[in-house]
């Protein structure tokens, strides 16, 4: 028997659709719970902060909170769409099954009536079969309408976000992740904005990074601070690289073949390259530090008092110096100028030394200049006061810098070495003052 | 620059770290739910739309997890900064 197309079984498993809807509902509830926890903890953090930093933290937490809440809502909407579609699917499948069974009965009746003297019975059966087929078409049409509605609902929810990695392009995820590694959120801001941001989110460990990259003349400070922080930062970067790999996997999870996919894939490719670069850099830094820690530890011991001071040097102290210069009189005035320059220059140099932000090539020279001037002044004072105790560690520091073999860093270091030589001969050098 | 409570910030960071893990877990569960019902719709349009939905919001959740981690790190950063500036003498 050839069952007509209208009465063929409808594919699908309504129970699985219901199960998926139920899981989505549970996930929405879990996400809401996580969101509430975040609100509580972020609120506690805001309470523990003062001034602009508290405001920025609250703003960032609020943004995340809103996004999570919106996602929970969309998960609920998806669950509703699935349940509605599952209901219509189950009903259509049951209806088609019943209609098909009756159609088969009529077909058997027609077969049995052939050759009999009851042509009306055959005609009635044929007529009933036509009606059954029409009912089957109606059931399929209703299911098609339900499917269209469910797909439309899901697409509308999806269209709220940029297709792909959840409202964030791979580049945006990369940027945010690197921003978190750096202790700041880059978010496409200008160098001027970086300055403001960095004042509020400054990190002594990363101030050290700026010293390392931007001022090889600070050889001792650089080596000591690296000795402090490099392994930790390398581990952080490795973890971030892993996070980025996860993000990439999620992003490539489904590429649907839409018109925008080409550009999307380009972004993915770019992100992948940067991720690999970041990972290689982190692994190299990790390995390099493991072999150098013991050698540098002696230098750290020799100058531990100086190291503690330089731990808050750079950006943190730059900002601090603006408000509370360590010297009085005319030296205090220069402290303030140098502090402001260090804060701005250091923020940009973090990007330069990371080597991961394209725009950094434009701003790095100015940043190096700012930091060199500020560093020359700030560390000039320090070196003048502490020269005997730090001189013995200088060779180790320079060796470390030379061995690093990071192209961007070496380029910056070369430039700043020249500036250091200029500084040594100039009136900026405290050693020439007396 | 020196105001604030480093210890409270670190406690908040621990909570945010756990929250970030939970959010990533939800993202993974979204993927699992989609895989479990793949092919169950009997309609390519619904299946394709749900896949797009899952990819988008799975990524959104992942990004959310990263953002929460960022907040947590910022809390620790600020705590460290406060300690550094004040020498831990609060």
Boltz contact constraints between the chains, C-beta under 6 A:
constraints:
  - contact:
      token1: [A, 10]
      token2: [B, 42]
      max_distance: 6.0
  - contact:
      token1: [A, 11]
      token2: [B, 42]
      max_distance: 6.0
  - contact:
      token1: [A, 12]
      token2: [B, 40]
      max_distance: 6.0
  - contact:
      token1: [A, 12]
      token2: [B, 41]
      max_distance: 6.0
  - contact:
      token1: [A, 12]
      token2: [B, 42]
      max_distance: 6.0
  - contact:
      token1: [A, 13]
      token2: [B, 40]
      max_distance: 6.0
  - contact:
      token1: [A, 16]
      token2: [B, 37]
      max_distance: 6.0
  - contact:
      token1: [A, 16]
      token2: [B, 40]
      max_distance: 6.0
  - contact:
      token1: [A, 17]
      token2: [B, 37]
      max_distance: 6.0
  - contact:
      token1: [A, 17]
      token2: [B, 40]
      max_distance: 6.0
  - contact:
      token1: [A, 20]
      token2: [B, 33]
      max_distance: 6.0
  - contact:
      token1: [A, 20]
      token2: [B, 37]
      max_distance: 6.0
  - contact:
      token1: [A, 23]
      token2: [B, 33]
      max_distance: 6.0
  - contact:
      token1: [A, 27]
      token2: [B, 26]
      max_distance: 6.0
  - contact:
      token1: [A, 27]
      token2: [B, 29]
      max_distance: 6.0
  - contact:
      token1: [A, 30]
      token2: [B, 26]
      max_distance: 6.0
  - contact:
      token1: [A, 31]
      token2: [B, 26]
      max_distance: 6.0
  - contact:
      token1: [A, 34]
      token2: [B, 19]
      max_distance: 6.0
  - contact:
      token1: [A, 34]
      token2: [B, 22]
      max_distance: 6.0
  - contact:
      token1: [A, 34]
      token2: [B, 23]
      max_distance: 6.0
  - contact:
      token1: [A, 37]
      token2: [B, 19]
      max_distance: 6.0
  - contact:
      token1: [A, 38]
      token2: [B, 19]
      max_distance: 6.0
  - contact:
      token1: [A, 41]
      token2: [B, 12]
      max_distance: 6.0
  - contact:
      token1: [A, 41]
      token2: [B, 15]
      max_distance: 6.0
  - contact:
      token1: [A, 41]
      token2: [B, 16]
      max_distance: 6.0
  - contact:
      token1: [A, 44]
      token2: [B, 12]
      max_distance: 6.0
  - contact:
      token1: [A, 45]
      token2: [B, 9]
      max_distance: 6.0
  - contact:
      token1: [A, 45]
      token2: [B, 12]
      max_distance: 6.0
  - contact:
      token1: [A, 45]
      token2: [B, 75]
      max_distance: 6.0
  - contact:
      token1: [A, 48]
      token2: [B, 4]
      max_distance: 6.0
  - contact:
      token1: [A, 48]
      token2: [B, 5]
      max_distance: 6.0
  - contact:
      token1: [A, 48]
      token2: [B, 8]
      max_distance: 6.0
  - contact:
      token1: [A, 48]
      token2: [B, 9]
      max_distance: 6.0
  - contact:
      token1: [A, 49]
      token2: [B, 4]
      max_distance: 6.0
  - contact:
      token1: [A, 50]
      token2: [B, 3]
      max_distance: 6.0
  - contact:
      token1: [A, 50]
      token2: [B, 4]
      max_distance: 6.0
  - contact:
      token1: [A, 60]
      token2: [B, 71]
      max_distance: 6.0
  - contact:
      token1: [A, 61]
      token2: [B, 71]
      max_distance: 6.0
  - contact:
      token1: [A, 64]
      token2: [B, 67]
      max_distance: 6.0
  - contact:
      token1: [A, 64]
      token2: [B, 68]
      max_distance: 6.0
  - contact:
      token1: [A, 67]
      token2: [B, 64]
      max_distance: 6.0
  - contact:
      token1: [A, 68]
      token2: [B, 64]
      max_distance: 6.0
  - contact:
      token1: [A, 71]
      token2: [B, 57]
      max_distance: 6.0
  - contact:
      token1: [A, 71]
      token2: [B, 60]
      max_distance: 6.0
  - contact:
      token1: [A, 74]
      token2: [B, 57]
      max_distance: 6.0
  - contact:
      token1: [A, 78]
      token2: [B, 53]
      max_distance: 6.0
  - contact:
      token1: [A, 147]
      token2: [B, 43]
      max_distance: 6.0
  - contact:
      token1: [A, 147]
      token2: [B, 45]
      max_distance: 6.0
  - contact:
      token1: [A, 147]
      token2: [B, 46]
      max_distance: 6.0
  - contact:
      token1: [A, 150]
      token2: [B, 46]
      max_distance: 6.0
  - contact:
      token1: [A, 151]
      token2: [B, 45]
      max_distance: 6.0
  - contact:
      token1: [A, 151]
      token2: [B, 46]
      max_distance: 6.0
  - contact:
      token1: [A, 151]
      token2: [B, 49]
      max_distance: 6.0
  - contact:
      token1: [A, 154]
      token2: [B, 49]
      max_distance: 6.0
  - contact:
      token1: [A, 154]
      token2: [B, 50]
      max_distance: 6.0
  - contact:
      token1: [A, 154]
      token2: [B, 53]
      max_distance: 6.0
  - contact:
      token1: [A, 155]
      token2: [B, 49]
      max_distance: 6.0
  - contact:
      token1: [A, 157]
      token2: [B, 53]
      max_distance: 6.0
  - contact:
      token1: [A, 158]
      token2: [B, 52]
      max_distance: 6.0
  - contact:
      token1: [A, 158]
      token2: [B, 53]
      max_distance: 6.0
  - contact:
      token1: [A, 158]
      token2: [B, 56]
      max_distance: 6.0
  - contact:
      token1: [A, 161]
      token2: [B, 56]
      max_distance: 6.0
  - contact:
      token1: [A, 161]
      token2: [B, 60]
      max_distance: 6.0
  - contact:
      token1: [A, 165]
      token2: [B, 59]
      max_distance: 6.0
  - contact:
      token1: [A, 166]
      token2: [B, 56]
      max_distance: 6.0
  - contact:
      token1: [A, 166]
      token2: [B, 59]
      max_distance: 6.0
  - contact:
      token1: [A, 166]
      token2: [B, 60]
      max_distance: 6.0
  - contact:
      token1: [A, 166]
      token2: [B, 63]
      max_distance: 6.0
  - contact:
      token1: [A, 167]
      token2: [B, 60]
      max_distance: 6.0
  - contact:
      token1: [A, 168]
      token2: [B, 63]
      max_distance: 6.0
  - contact:
      token1: [A, 173]
      token2: [B, 63]
      max_distance: 6.0
  - contact:
      token1: [A, 177]
      token2: [B, 66]
      max_distance: 6.0
  - contact:
      token1: [A, 180]
      token2: [B, 70]
      max_distance: 6.0
  - contact:
      token1: [A, 180]
      token2: [B, 73]
      max_distance: 6.0
  - contact:
      token1: [A, 183]
      token2: [B, 77]
      max_distance: 6.0
  - contact:
      token1: [A, 203]
      token2: [B, 77]
      max_distance: 6.0
  - contact:
      token1: [A, 204]
      token2: [B, 84]
      max_distance: 6.0
  - contact:
      token1: [A, 247]
      token2: [B, 62]
      max_distance: 6.0
  - contact:
      token1: [A, 250]
      token2: [B, 58]
      max_distance: 6.0
  - contact:
      token1: [A, 250]
      token2: [B, 59]
      max_distance: 6.0
  - contact:
      token1: [A, 250]
      token2: [B, 62]
      max_distance: 6.0
  - contact:
      token1: [A, 251]
      token2: [B, 59]
      max_distance: 6.0
  - contact:
      token1: [A, 253]
      token2: [B, 55]
      max_distance: 6.0
  - contact:
      token1: [A, 254]
      token2: [B, 51]
      max_distance: 6.0
  - contact:
      token1: [A, 254]
      token2: [B, 55]
      max_distance: 6.0
  - contact:
      token1: [A, 312]
      token2: [B, 84]
      max_distance: 6.0
  - contact:
      token1: [A, 320]
      token2: [B, 1]
      max_distance: 6.0
